[in-house]
Amino acid sequence: MFDLTDVRYVKRIIVGNDNPQNLRSPAEIDAANELLNRCLHDAPKGVIIGTEKNFAILNVGEHQVVLQWLVYHVGFPRKPSWIQD
């Protein structure tokens, strides 16, 4: 059983393209997915305590482009030593 009062550290992980001026490469998006999986499976195990679902509509010439990204908030009882901020 997870209690929210045990959370002492929150890691914010962005998966997807959140900045139209600086698009992320597929390798960077894969690295964010791997970090999220590591946060949920390695010790100390984190728990997703919140998500943000965002989008932006851009006009490129005559076309509209939609950028979508998710932000995961992963809570830990203590900061993992393998997380570099």
N, C-alpha and C positions, 0 to 999 in steps of 0.2 A: 504494500500500500504506500503510495507516494503522498506526502504532505507538503503543501506549498510553503509552509513555514520553514522547511528544511533547505530551501533554495538560498544559496549564498552567492552564486555566480550565474550569470546569464550570458550565453553566447548567441549573438545575432548572426545568422547565416543567410546570405542572399543567393538564391538560385534563379538564374535567368539574367536578362539584360535590363538593367534599371536606369541606364544612362544612354540616351540616344546619341550623344556626342562621343561616347567611348564604349562601343559595343564589345562585349566579352566574347572571347573565342570559345569554341566548343570544349577545348581542353580546360579552360578556366571554369566553365560550368560543370564539367565532370569532376574537377577538383573540389568544387563546392559540394557536390553530391557525395563525394567520398568523405569529406569532412563531416557532413551531416550523419552519414552512416557510422563513422567512427565515434561521433558523439553519442550515438544511441546504443552502441554495442560494446565499446571499450570501457575499462574501469577508470575512473568512476563513471557509471552509466548516467547519461542525461535523460531528461524527459522533456518532450515538447510541451511547453506551457502556453504557447500562443503562435498564431500564424497571421501573416498579412498577405492578402492577395491583391496585387496591384496591376494596373495596365496603363498604357499611354497610347493615344492615337496620334500618329504623325502623318502629315501630308508630304509626300515625296512626289513632286511633279503633279501628275493627275491622279496618282494612286494614294490610297490610305493604307498605312502600315500600322499594325497593332503590336506593341511590345508588351509582353507579359512577364511577370516575375513573382516569385514567392519569397517571403522572408520568414524563416523559422526562428523562434526564440526557444532555445534549449536551456533548461535549468539544471544546475548541478548543486550538490551539497557542498562542494569545494571546487576551486579552479583546478582542472586537470593539468598536470605538469607538461603534457604534450601540446597544449594549446599555446600558440605564439600570437600575441596581440601586437 
